[in-house]
Structures are given as structure tokens and as C-alpha cells.
Amino acid sequence: MTDSKNHSEQIQKLREMVKAINIAMLTTVDEDGSLRSRPMSCNGEIESNGDIWFFTYASSHKVIEIEQQQQVNVSFADPHKQQYVSISGSAQLIRDRQKIAELWKPQLKAWFPKELDEPDLALLKVTVEKAEYWDAPSSFVAHTISLLKALATGETANVGENEKLDLA
């Protein structure tokens, strides 16, 4: 078990990685039980406790899925930096206009042309329960050398930092 300082450092590392990657695949459970994923931007919004916010239309299909099954997965990947994050938790629709205004950024107009005047505009809040991240050597060359060295020596490759966080 990790001590609280180490745990808070791990959460901070998680937050930094999510902010840097930004685009995620949000996976929900469809009515027939199948998994559905779609790209979403968190706009750099991740709370100090790990919770993530996404803008959405309240009438979208993903909201229907979340109303039936709140468990979701959010995954982030930056293959160029060899950074990966997987977050599982529960999602809920938030229609709080004050929170929407607080999190609004001008670049969101590309998806929501009516901006804050859009009556169907809402937020998805993902309350993080568990997270895992991988932060490997960032360059392709360093990563390849580590793998080749492991193959030649029979030792385990240095795949970088891997942490599992329980945030529930």
C-alpha cells in the first residue's frame, strides 16, 4: 500500500498525463451490453481527486447509455511519448449552468456553435474509482533499445513507470 504522499504524487502524475494527452476514448455500455467507445476531449479538466469533465449534448446516445449503466472507462494514449492512462469510474449527466459556464472554453464553439446559449448543453462528470497509467521511455529509440537489450540479455525490459491507483 502506498503512503499518502506517494499517493498524492501519483494522482498529480495522472492529472499531468491526462491534461497533456487531452483526447480520450470514452467507453460506455450500450443497451445490448456491448461496449461503445468514442473520442472525447476533457479540455484539460481533471479535478485534484482525478474526476474528469466532458461537454456533451444531453440528448446524445452516450447519455442514454450512461443513464442505463453508469460504469465507464476513459482511456488516453500518446504513443509518441509512450504515455497511456486507463480510468474506470461512474459517469453522470450534470446540467448545472454555473458549472458549465465555469468550465466553458472558447474552442468548444467548434462542437457547440450556440455556445452557452445551447439549451441541450450539459456535462458528463466521470467520478474516478480506479486509474492506471504507464509512462515509458519517451523516445522510440530508447524504447527500442530497452526491448532489444531485454531480448539479448533475457532480463525484463524497462517499460517505465506503471502505477495503479484506487481513488474510490
N, C-alpha and C positions, 0 to 999 in steps of 0.2 A: 504494500500500500504506500502511496506517495504522501509526503508531508504536505501541509497546506501551502508552503512557499513554492515548492516544486509544482504543485497542482495549479497554482495561480500563474506560474510561469508557462506551464503547458497550455492553459487557456489563452494566455496572451499570444503565444506562438500560433495557436489555432486561429485566433482573431486576425493576426497579421497575414497569415496564409490566405484566409477567406477574402480579406479586403484586397489583397494583391491579385488573386485569381478572378474574383467577382462573378463570372458566369458559372452557373451551376446547372446540373441536371436535377430537377425536382421529380421524384418518383412517387406516384400515388397508386392506390389500388382501385381499379375500375369495377363497375357493377358486377362483372362476371368473375371477379377475383384475379384477373390478370394485372400485371404491373404496367404502368404507363409512365414514361419519362418525357420531359420537355425542358428545353433550355430556359433559364430564368436568370435575371440579374438581381443581385441583392443590393446593388448600388453602394457597396461598401458598408452596408448597415448590418452590424453584428454587435449585439449588446455585450457588456462586460461579462455576463454569465453565459454567453455563447448563443443566445436566442437570435434568430435571423428574421428579417422582414423582407417581403416581396410585395410589389404593387401588382394588382390584378383587377380584372373586371369581376364584379361579384356574380355575374351571370355566367361565367365561364364554366366549361365542363369540369375542370380540375376542382372547382369549388364544390360541385355536386359530389365528386368522388370523395373529397375531404369530409363533407358532411356525413357521408356514409361510413367512412373509415378514416380516422384522424391520423393513423400511423403513416409517416412519410420517411423518405430518405432524400438527403440532399448531398450530391457529390460534386466536388470541384477537382479539376485536373489541369495542371500546367506541365505538359511533357517536356517542354524546353528547359524548365527549371527542375524537373523531376520532383514536383511537389503535388501531392494528392491528399484530399480530405474527404472523408465519408462521415456524414452526420445523420443520426436517426432520432426521431422525436415525434411529437404530435403537432399537427397544424390546425389552426382555426382562423376563420374569417373575422376580420376586425373592420368595422365601419366607422370608427371614431374619426370624425372630420378633423379634430385638433391634431391627432397623431398623424393623419395623412398629410396635413399641412406641414407638420414638423419634419417629416421625412422626405417631403417633395424636393426634387431636384429638376432644374430646367431641362436636362437631357431626356427626362421621362416623356416630354411632349411628343417625341417620335412615336411612342406607343399609345399615348393618351392625349390626342390633339386638343381636347377640350380642357386639358389640364385639371386644375382643382374644381372646375365647373362641371366636370363629368359626374353625373348622378350615380353611375354604376361603379365608380372608382372605389376600390377597397384595398385592404392589406391582407396578406397572409402572414401570420406570425407562426414561425416554427419554434416551438419550445424544445430545446435540445435536451435529449436524455442521455445519449451516448455519442461520442465522436472518436474518430481515429484519424491520425494523419501520418503521412510518410514524407520525409524531406531527405532526398538522396543527394549525392554529389551533383551539383547543378550542370556541369558541362557533360556533353555526350562523351567526350574523350575520357574524362575522369571516370565516368560510369562504366565505359567500355573497358578501361584498364583494370578497374576493380573486378569486373566479371572475368576477364581473361586471366588475371592473377589467381583468382579463386579456382578456375578450371585447371591451371597449371600446377598449383600447389595442393589442391584438394581441400583448401580451407574455405570457410564460408565467405562469400562476397560481402564487402562493406556496402550495404544498401542504404546507409544513412540512418537517420533518426526515425523511429516508429513509436508512436505513443497512443495508448488507448485511454480515453477519458470517460469517467462516469459522472454526468452532470445532473442526474435526476435527484 
